[in-house]
């Protein structure tokens, strides 16, 4: 696969340099090279990392996830069946969107360029590899987010003295509260070795979930970082080319300008969706991690708590402080909504600069 990606990228680049680029302006050729080279570089680096460093990390992470599920769930099959169904539906929706947009793009550009579209086909292979990495990252982040959420619900319910009933908005809450029904108050000075053991188990579960999160970051931080940079470049350049088609700056494509404008805007949409798949689950997971520490602090304020249980909760609280983390790329790029908004702002800034060059050239 690595050789195929590298060979198609190199051959297409040579074909463009020899056949196409001598006949187009600099304001078209340079953005073209940046646009169609970015994902090729990303896919090559991703495949190298997957085949070497990340191969063993991924196996170890999956084994650790299985161990956490054995500790956290009473009915593994029920949870996994429902959770996998939800994730499968998300994957199918994303796959349909990507397939429809890429197919439309292939048809429009093949009609426009004919055989001249062949050197650009590598872009679709590179985009598919990039999407696979983004979807994998999204899957594991959602998986960790769900387990932190269930851990939080379980901690709250452990100290609830009355049965809960009713409809629950969240799937995970419904499952955990229906399977772990308790009516055992652990306050008012009542000593319970069972409660102490359960808190110790949840402490260990939290520790293991933090380890899994570190695995996810170490495996995907480089591909995700490069993917974010590529999406930023692609958003800027697809918008740039779409405006060039809309305002008829590309004279050689006047007969198909509106179709080309439409397909370029759809490619922009794909990049926005990919950024959302990376940032939104990471933002939600970061909130659940922070919520665990908040719940422990509130439990410590319960009056009349047994000393043995209180000691375990204090140990748990210290661990949540020591094991603070956020999903980041290379340790400095926080994967959250602020990153998404910053990218959108930067895209429009560079788009204005590119359009000024294009307008002055015309």
C-alpha positions in Angstrom: 0.0 0.0 0.0 2.8 2.4 0.9 4.6 1.8 -2.4 1.3 2.2 -4.3 0.6 5.6 -2.7 4.2 6.8 -3.2 4.3 5.7 -6.8 0.9 7.2 -7.8 1.9 10.5 -6.1 5.3 10.7 -7.8 4.0 9.7 -11.2 1.1 12.2 -11.1 3.4 15.0 -9.9 5.8 14.4 -12.8 2.9 14.3 -15.3 1.5 17.6 -14.0 4.9 19.3 -14.1 5.5 18.2 -17.7 2.1 18.4 -19.3 -0.1 20.8 -17.4 1.8 23.3 -15.3 3.8 25.0 -18.1 0.5 26.2 -19.5 -1.1 27.7 -16.4 -0.3 30.7 -14.2 1.7 30.7 -11.0 -1.4 31.6 -8.9 -3.0 28.4 -10.2 0.0 26.0 -10.3 1.4 26.6 -6.8 -2.0 26.2 -5.0 -2.5 23.1 -7.2 0.7 21.6 -6.0 0.0 22.4 -2.3 -3.6 21.1 -2.6 -2.9 17.7 -4.2 0.5 17.1 -2.4 -0.7 17.6 1.1 -2.8 14.5 1.5 -0.2 12.4 -0.3 2.5 13.3 2.2 0.0 12.7 5.0 -1.0 9.3 3.8 2.7 8.2 3.3 3.6 9.3 6.8 0.5 7.6 8.2 1.2 4.3 6.5 4.9 4.3 7.6 3.8 4.9 11.3 1.1 2.3 11.1 3.4 -0.3 9.7 6.2 0.4 12.2 5.7 2.2 15.6 2.0 2.2 16.0 1.4 -1.5 15.1 2.2 -2.9 18.5 0.7 0.1 20.4 -2.6 -0.5 18.7 -2.7 -4.2 19.8 -1.8 -3.3 23.4 -4.4 -0.6 23.5 -7.2 -2.9 22.3 -6.2 -5.5 24.9 -6.4 -2.8 27.6 -9.8 -1.7 26.4 -11.1 -5.2 26.7 -9.7 -5.4 30.3 -11.5 -2.2 31.2 -14.8 -3.4 29.8 -14.6 -6.5 32.0 -14.2 -4.3 35.0 -16.8 -1.7 34.1 -19.7 -3.6 32.7 -22.0 -6.3 34.1 -23.5 -7.1 30.7 -20.8 -6.7 28.0 -22.8 -8.0 25.1 -25.8 -5.6 25.7 -23.6 -2.5 25.8 -21.3 -3.5 23.0 -24.2 -4.4 20.7 -25.9 -1.1 21.2 -22.7 1.0 21.2 -21.4 -0.6 18.0 -24.8 -0.1 16.3 -24.5 3.6 17.0 -20.9 3.9 15.9 -21.7 1.8 12.8 -24.5 4.2 11.8 -22.1 7.2 12.2 -19.6 5.4 10.0 -22.2 4.5 7.3 -23.4 8.2 7.2 -19.8 9.5 6.9 -19.0 6.9 4.2 -22.0 7.8 2.2 -21.2 11.5 2.3 -17.5 10.9 1.3 -18.5 8.5 -1.5 -21.2 10.8 -3.0 -19.0 13.9 -2.9 -15.9 12.2 -4.3 -18.0 10.5 -7.0 -19.5 13.8 -8.0 -16.0 15.4 -8.1 -14.6 12.6 -10.3 -17.5 12.8 -12.7 -17.3 16.6 -13.0 -13.6 16.8 -13.5 -13.4 13.9 -15.8 -16.0 15.5 -18.0 -14.1 18.8 -17.9 -10.5 17.5 -18.3 -11.0 14.1 -19.9 -7.8 12.1 -19.9 -6.1 15.0 -18.2 -7.9 14.1 -15.0 -5.8 10.9 -14.6 -2.8 12.5 -12.8 -5.3 13.8 -10.1 -6.8 10.4 -9.2 -4.2 9.8 -6.5 -5.9 12.5 -4.5 -9.0 10.3 -3.9 -6.8 7.4 -2.7 -5.0 9.7 -0.3 -8.2 11.2 0.9 -9.7 7.8 1.7 -6.6 6.9 3.8 -6.8 10.2 5.6 -10.5 9.6 6.3 -9.8 6.1 7.7 -7.4 7.6 10.2 -9.9 10.4 11.2 -12.7 7.8 11.6 -10.4 5.5 13.7 -9.4 8.4 15.9 -13.1 9.5 16.3 -14.1 5.9 17.2 -11.5 5.5 19.9 -12.2 8.9 21.4 -15.9 8.3 21.5 -15.2 4.9 23.1 -13.2 6.5 25.9 -15.7 9.3 26.3 -18.5 6.7 26.7 -16.6 4.8 29.4 -15.7 7.9 31.3 -19.4 8.9 31.2 -20.5 5.5 32.5 -17.8 5.6 35.3 -19.2 9.0 36.3 -22.8 7.8 36.4 -21.7 4.7 38.4 -19.9 6.9 41.0 -23.0 9.0 41.4 -25.3 6.0 41.7 -23.1 4.3 44.2 -24.1 6.9 46.8 -27.7 7.1 45.9 -30.0 5.7 48.5 -33.2 5.5 46.4 -34.0 3.5 43.3 -33.8 5.6 40.1 -36.5 5.2 37.4 -37.7 7.0 34.3 -36.4 7.6 30.9 -32.8 8.6 30.4 -31.6 10.8 27.6 -28.2 9.1 27.3 -27.8 5.5 26.2 -24.9 4.8 28.6 -26.8 6.2 31.6 -29.8 4.0 30.8 -27.7 0.9 30.5 -25.6 1.5 33.6 -28.5 2.5 35.8 -30.6 -0.5 34.7 -27.9 -3.0 35.2 -26.4 -1.7 38.5 -29.4 -1.2 40.7 -28.5 -0.6 44.3 -30.3 0.5 47.4 -27.4 0.6 49.8 -26.7 3.9 51.6 -23.0 4.3 52.4 -23.3 7.4 54.5 -24.4 8.2 58.1 -21.4 6.4 59.5 -22.2 2.9 58.0 -19.1 0.9 57.3 -19.2 -1.1 54.1 -16.2 -3.1 52.8 -18.1 -3.7 49.6 -18.4 0.1 48.9 -14.6 0.5 49.6 -13.8 -2.3 47.2 -16.1 -0.8 44.5 -14.4 2.6 44.8 -11.0 1.0 44.6 -12.2 -0.8 41.5 -13.4 2.4 39.9 -10.1 4.1 40.8 -8.3 1.3 38.9 -10.8 1.7 36.0 -10.1 5.4 35.9 -6.3 4.8 35.9 -6.7 2.3 33.0 -8.9 4.7 31.0 -6.2 7.3 31.4 -3.6 4.9 30.1 -5.8 4.1 27.1 -6.2 7.8 26.4 -2.4 8.2 26.4 -2.2 5.3 23.9 -4.7 7.0 21.6 -2.8 10.3 21.8 0.6 8.6 21.1 -0.8 6.6 18.2 -2.7 9.3 16.4 -1.2 12.6 17.4 1.1 12.9 14.4 -1.4 11.7 11.7 -4.1 13.9 13.3 -1.8 16.9 13.4 -0.8 16.5 9.8 -4.4 15.8 8.9 -5.5 19.1 10.5 -2.8 21.0 8.7 -3.9 19.4 5.4 -7.6 20.1 6.1 -6.7 23.8 6.8 -4.8 24.0 3.5 -7.5 22.2 1.6 -10.3 24.4 3.0 -8.3 27.5 2.0 -7.4 26.3 -1.5 -10.8 24.7 -2.4 -12.5 27.9 -1.4 -9.9 29.8 -3.4 -10.5 27.7 -6.6 -14.3 27.8 -6.1 -14.3 31.6 -6.0 -12.0 31.6 -9.1 -14.6 29.5 -10.9 -17.5 31.6 -9.6 -16.0 34.9 -10.8 -14.7 33.4 -14.0 -11.1 34.0 -13.3 -10.2 30.6 -14.8 -11.0 31.4 -18.4 -10.3 27.9 -19.7 -13.2 26.5 -17.6 -15.9 29.0 -18.5 -18.2 26.3 -20.0 -18.3 24.3 -16.7 -17.6 27.0 -14.1 -20.7 26.5 -12.0 -20.3 22.7 -11.8 -16.7 23.2 -10.8 -17.7 25.8 -8.2 -20.3 23.3 -6.8 -17.9 20.4 -6.5 -15.2 22.5 -4.9 -17.6 23.8 -2.3 -18.6 20.1 -1.6 -14.9 19.3 -1.1 -14.8 22.2 1.4 -17.8 20.6 3.2 -15.9 17.3 3.4 -13.0 19.0 5.1 -15.3 20.7 7.6 -16.9 17.4 8.5 -13.5 15.8 9.0 -12.4 18.6 11.3 -15.7 18.1 13.2 -15.0 14.4 13.5 -11.7 15.2 15.2 -12.5 18.2 17.4 -16.1 17.5 18.6 -15.6 14.0 20.1 -12.3 15.2 21.7 -14.1 18.2 23.2 -16.8 15.9 24.7 -14.2 13.5 26.0 -12.2 16.2 27.7 -15.4 17.4 29.4 -16.1 13.9 30.7 -12.6 13.6 32.1 -13.0 16.9 33.9 -16.4 15.8 35.1 -14.9 12.8 37.0 -12.8 15.0 39.2 -15.8 17.3 39.8 -18.0 14.3 40.9 -15.3 13.0 43.3 -15.0 16.5 44.9 -18.8 16.6 45.4 -18.8 13.1 47.0 -16.2 14.2 49.5 -18.6 16.8 50.8 -21.2 14.3 51.8 -21.8 14.5 55.6 -21.3 11.4 57.8 -19.1 9.6 55.3 -17.5 6.4 56.6 -13.7 7.0 57.1 -12.6 4.0 55.1 -14.8 5.1 52.2 -13.6 8.7 52.6 -10.0 7.6 52.4 -10.6 5.8 49.2 -12.4 8.8 47.7 -9.5 11.1 48.7 -7.1 8.7 47.0 -9.3 8.7 44.0 -9.4 12.6 44.0 -5.6 12.8 44.2 -5.4 10.5 41.2 -7.7 12.6 39.1 -5.5 15.6 39.9 -2.3 13.8 39.0 -3.7 12.2 35.8 -5.2 15.3 34.2 -5.0 15.2 30.5 -6.6 16.5 27.3 -6.7 15.2 23.8 -4.0 17.2 22.0 -1.9 17.0 18.9 1.8 17.0 19.6 1.1 18.2 23.1 0.3 21.9 22.3 -2.7 21.8 19.9 -5.8 21.3 21.9 -8.4 19.4 20.0 -11.5 21.3 20.9 -14.0 23.9 19.6 -11.5 26.7 19.9 -9.2 25.0 17.4 -12.1 24.5 15.0 -13.0 28.3 15.2 -9.3 29.3 14.9 -9.0 27.2 11.7 -12.1 28.8 10.2 -10.7 32.3 11.0 -7.3 31.5 9.5 -8.9 30.0 6.4 -10.7 33.3 5.6 -7.6 35.3 6.3 -5.4 33.4 3.9 -8.3 33.2 1.4 -8.4 37.0 1.2 -4.6 37.2 0.6 -4.8 34.6 -2.2 -7.7 36.4 -3.9 -5.8 39.6 -3.8 -3.0 38.0 -5.8 -5.5 36.5 -8.2 -7.4 39.7 -8.8 -4.1 41.7 -9.4 -3.0 39.0 -11.9 -6.2 39.2 -13.8 
